[in-house]
């Protein structure tokens, strides 16, 4: 890992109000986005709202993988679903909650340590740590 601070960038250029917004970041494939259906968009592209929920899902999952590797936890599958709640609070729209549902499959003998590693992944997520929304983790460990 490189020293902090880390810097990330994204950009776009749009001509007029019609059509998708193509976002880009150096070295990465472009991504077409649009407003979600709830805001009058087509509902067939990633939106800022879905990208944020996906970032929470991805951050939790990548954090889990790193913590599990460092802890030498054996596991065979992790299924993660994240639901974000966007609401209006004091005349501002903001995400008020992220509900993370995780099901982890582990071999026999790993089930006692697994719940704590899932909790650590939630606690270490830099995306949710950067936001004011509540985060709720509902996890289940299954022995294969």
C-alpha positions as CSV (number, residue, x, y, z in Angstrom):
1,X,0.0,0.0,0.0
2,X,1.2,3.5,-0.8
3,X,1.5,6.2,1.8
4,X,-1.4,8.5,2.6
5,X,-3.0,10.7,1.5
6,X,-4.3,8.8,-1.6
7,X,-5.9,10.8,-4.4
8,X,-8.6,9.6,-6.9
9,X,-10.2,11.4,-9.8
10,X,-13.1,11.2,-12.2
11,X,-14.3,13.4,-15.0
12,X,-17.0,13.9,-17.5
13,X,-17.9,16.2,-20.4
14,X,-21.5,16.6,-21.6
15,X,-23.0,18.5,-24.5
16,X,-26.6,19.5,-23.8
17,X,-29.1,17.9,-21.5
18,X,-30.1,14.8,-23.4
19,X,-28.4,11.4,-23.2
20,X,-26.2,9.6,-20.8
21,X,-23.3,11.1,-18.8
22,X,-20.0,9.2,-19.5
23,X,-17.8,9.3,-16.5
24,X,-14.1,8.4,-16.7
25,X,-11.1,7.9,-14.5
26,X,-7.5,7.4,-15.6
27,X,-6.7,3.9,-16.6
28,X,-10.3,2.6,-16.2
29,X,-13.1,1.9,-18.7
30,X,-15.7,4.6,-19.1
31,X,-19.1,4.2,-17.5
32,X,-22.4,5.7,-18.9
33,X,-24.7,7.0,-16.2
34,X,-28.1,8.6,-16.0
35,X,-30.6,9.7,-13.4
36,X,-32.4,6.8,-11.7
37,X,-36.1,6.1,-12.6
38,X,-37.1,7.7,-9.3
39,X,-35.8,11.1,-10.6
40,X,-37.2,10.7,-14.1
41,X,-34.2,8.9,-15.6
42,X,-34.5,5.8,-17.9
43,X,-33.7,3.3,-15.1
44,X,-31.3,1.3,-17.3
45,X,-28.0,2.8,-16.3
46,X,-25.9,3.2,-13.2
47,X,-26.8,6.4,-11.4
48,X,-25.0,8.3,-8.6
49,X,-27.3,6.6,-6.2
50,X,-26.7,3.1,-7.4
51,X,-23.0,3.8,-7.7
52,X,-22.9,4.8,-4.0
53,X,-24.8,1.7,-2.9
54,X,-22.5,-0.4,-5.0
55,X,-19.4,1.3,-3.5
56,X,-20.7,0.3,0.0
57,X,-21.1,-3.3,-1.2
58,X,-17.7,-3.4,-2.9
59,X,-15.9,-1.7,0.0
60,X,-17.4,-4.2,2.5
61,X,-16.6,-7.2,0.3
62,X,-13.0,-6.1,-0.4
63,X,-12.5,-5.2,3.2
64,X,-13.7,-8.6,4.2
65,X,-11.4,-10.3,1.8
66,X,-8.4,-8.4,3.2
67,X,-9.3,-9.0,6.8
68,X,-10.1,-12.7,6.2
69,X,-6.7,-13.2,4.5
70,X,-4.9,-11.4,7.3
71,X,-6.8,-13.5,9.9
72,X,-6.2,-16.7,7.9
73,X,-9.9,-17.4,7.8
74,X,-10.9,-20.2,5.4
75,X,-14.1,-19.5,3.5
76,X,-15.7,-20.6,0.3
77,X,-18.4,-18.0,-0.6
78,X,-19.6,-14.6,0.4
79,X,-22.9,-13.2,-0.8
80,X,-23.5,-9.5,0.0
81,X,-26.6,-7.4,-0.7
82,X,-26.8,-3.7,0.2
83,X,-29.9,-1.6,0.3
84,X,-29.5,2.2,0.6
85,X,-32.3,4.4,1.8
86,X,-32.5,7.9,0.3
87,X,-34.8,10.3,2.2
88,X,-35.4,14.0,2.6
89,X,-34.2,15.3,6.0
90,X,-34.5,19.0,6.9
91,X,-35.1,19.9,3.2
92,X,-32.0,18.0,2.0
93,X,-31.9,14.7,0.2
94,X,-29.4,12.3,1.8
95,X,-28.8,8.6,2.4
96,X,-30.0,7.9,5.9
97,X,-29.2,4.2,6.1
98,X,-27.3,1.4,4.4
99,X,-28.5,-2.2,5.3
100,X,-25.8,-4.8,4.5
101,X,-26.9,-8.4,4.4
102,X,-24.0,-10.9,4.2
103,X,-24.0,-14.6,4.1
104,X,-20.7,-16.3,4.5
105,X,-20.0,-20.0,3.8
106,X,-17.1,-21.5,5.7
107,X,-15.7,-25.0,6.3
108,X,-16.4,-26.7,9.6
109,X,-14.1,-25.3,12.3
110,X,-14.1,-21.7,11.0
111,X,-17.6,-20.7,12.1
112,X,-16.7,-19.3,15.5
113,X,-14.3,-16.6,14.2
114,X,-16.3,-15.7,11.1
115,X,-18.9,-13.4,12.6
116,X,-16.2,-11.1,14.1
117,X,-14.4,-10.9,10.8
118,X,-17.7,-9.8,9.1
119,X,-18.1,-7.1,11.8
120,X,-14.6,-5.9,11.3
121,X,-15.2,-5.6,7.5
122,X,-18.3,-3.4,8.3
123,X,-16.3,-1.3,10.8
124,X,-13.4,-0.8,8.4
125,X,-15.4,0.3,5.3
126,X,-14.0,3.6,4.4
127,X,-17.0,4.5,2.3
128,X,-19.5,4.1,5.1
129,X,-17.0,5.7,7.5
130,X,-17.0,8.7,5.3
131,X,-20.8,9.1,5.3
132,X,-23.3,10.2,8.0
133,X,-25.8,7.4,7.2
134,X,-26.6,4.7,9.7
135,X,-25.1,1.3,8.8
136,X,-26.7,-2.0,9.8
137,X,-25.1,-5.4,9.2
138,X,-27.2,-8.5,9.2
139,X,-24.8,-11.4,8.8
140,X,-25.2,-15.2,8.7
141,X,-22.5,-17.8,8.7
142,X,-23.2,-21.1,7.0
143,X,-21.0,-24.2,7.5
144,X,-20.4,-26.1,4.2
